[in-house]
Amino acid sequence: MSVQNNAATQVVSVKSASAVQSLLAVFFGLFIIGFVGFSHIEAVHDAAHDTRHANAFPCH
């Protein structure tokens, strides 16, 4: 029974780690789009300018 319990715990642990990673990826993506993509700070805009154009993200 403890082997099954241990396996079930590992499955839950992997699922929670995967969910946390997914949420962090979404948050990071929204931050990039929201802050860097629409920033009026010239240094931030210039730092990401070429990458945005290479990925067809409008910034002007």
C-alpha positions, -999 to 999 in steps of 0.1 A, spaced: 0 0 0 28 24 7 43 20 -28 9 30 -43 7 59 -18 42 70 -28 34 68 -65 2 88 -60 21 114 -41 46 117 -69 19 121 -95 2 149 -75 36 165 -70 44 164 -108 10 178 -116 13 207 -91 48 215 -104 35 215 -140 6 238 -130 30 262 -112 53 262 -143 24 269 -166 11 298 -144 45 313 -142 49 311 -180 15 328 -185 24 355 -160 58 361 -176 43 362 -211 16 387 -200 43 408 -183 64 408 -215 34 418 -236 20 443 -212 51 460 -199 77 456 -227 53 455 -256 35 487 -247 61 506 -227 67 542 -234 101 541 -217 126 545 -245 153 522 -230 128 493 -226 113 499 -260 148 499 -277 160 468 -258 131 447 -272 126 465 -305 143 442 -329 129 411 -313 94 424 -315 97 432 -351 113 398 -359 82 382 -343 57 405 -361 47 422 -329 36 458 -337 52 485 -315 45 517 -334 
